Amino acid sequence: MVRKLYFLSFALAMLLGWSCEQNELLPNEDKCSPILQDKTLYNSSSKEPDAVIKQAYQLENCLVLEVTYGGGCTEQVPNLVWDGSLGKSLPPLAPLKLNFPKDDPCYALITKTYYFDLLAFFTATGYDEIRLALPGVKQELIVKKQ
């Protein structure tokens, strides 16, 4: 009986500890980088042209992108850039593109997760629901103001 009680206490403690760790991984708007509205930067070439968006989804008011790119010598923090245009549909379609500002001569495959703020983006577009067009992302991605 004592063993069962000990085991249940241990299992409950592990479960509670795990759920707290998961909550720490949730971003808040302070940790999300802004989405830049810059047509010139949108049309310029990225320093990491082979970057691949593996996953894209909304978590609270942040857009989460899991990105794989070649590098490893230089710490990369890409910009997510919007050219300012919106497609005439409901919800409107906004083209976005990752832009890596630094050259990295190394060839290791790096996978990182980046967070981008959607609240300012919703304000800039004037909509609370937007379809996103991201290069390489095949599924339709609709984000909604939370």
N, C-alpha and C positions, 0 to 999 in steps of 0.2 A: 504494500500500500504506500509506504514511504517512497519507494522507487517511482511509482506512478505519479505521485504528487511532485516529486523532484523533476521528473521528465516533463510533465505538463507545465511546470513553472519555467523550466529552461526553454521549452518550445515557445511559450508565450513571450518570454523576454526576447528571444531571437526574432520573433515576428514583429514585435513592437520596435525593436532596434532597426530592423530592415525597413519598416515603413517610414521611420524618421529619416533614415539615410536617403530614401527615395524623394522625400519632400525637399531635402536640401538640393537635389538636382534640378528642381523646377526653377526656371529663370524668373526673375522679376524684371520689370521694364528697365531698371537701372543697369542690368547686365546685358541688355540687348543693344546691339549697335544700330545706329540709324540707317534707314534706307535712303541713299542719296539721290536727289533729283538733279541730274546733270547730263544733258544730251551729248555734250562733247566727250565726257568720260565714258558714257554708254557706247558711243561709236568708236572709241579708241581700242587698241588691242590690249588684251590682258597679258601680263608677264608670264602667266601660267595657262597657255591656251589649251592644254590637255586636261584641265580640271574637270572632274565628273561629279555631278550631284547624284549621290546614291539614294538619298531619301530627302523628302521635303514634306513638312507637315506643320500645322499650327499647334502651339502649346500656349494656352492663355492668350495674351496679346503679343506673342513673339512668333516669328517664322523661324523654324528650326531647319537647318540644312546640314546634312551629313555629306561631306565633300572629300573626295580622294584626288590627290594631285601629286606630281613628281617634285621632289625637293628634299629638304632635310638639313640644309646648311644654314638657311635663313628662316627666322620666325616669320610666318606669313599670317597676316590678318586681312582677308579680302574685303572689299567693299561690295555691297549689293547696290546696284545702280538701276534707276528707273529713268527712262528718257522723257518722262512727263506726258506721254500720250496715253489715251484710254480708247479701247475699241468701243464702237457703238453697239453695245449689246447689254443685256441685263442678266446677271451683273456684268459690269464693264470688265474688259480684258486689259491688264496692265503688263507690258513686257518688262521683265527684270533680267539682269545679267550680273554674274560675279565678275569682279575685276580685281586681279592681284596686282598690287602696286610695285612689288619688288621682283627682281630676277633672282632665281635660285639655281645654281649650276649643278646641284646634286640630283641623283636619280632615284632615291628611295621613294617608295609609294607611301604617302602620308595620308591618313584618314583622320579628319577632325570634324567636330560638330560646332557650327556657328549659329548664333542667335541674332535675329534682327527685329527691331521694334516695329510693330504694325500700327500702334496708336497714332503716331505722327503721320504715317503713310495714309491711314484712313482720313485724317484731317486734311492732308494735302490733296487727296482725290475728291473729297466731298461725299464719299460713299462709305457705308458700313459693311458692305459685302463686295468683294472683288475677286475676279478670276485672275490667276497669275500664270504668265507664260515664262517658264524658265528653261533655258536651253538644256536639252538632254532629259528633262522630266516628262515622261510620256503620259502619266495620269493627269486628269484635270485637277487642279488645286484651287479650291475656293476658300478664301479666308473671310471670317466674320468678326466684327468688333465684339469683344467680350465685355 
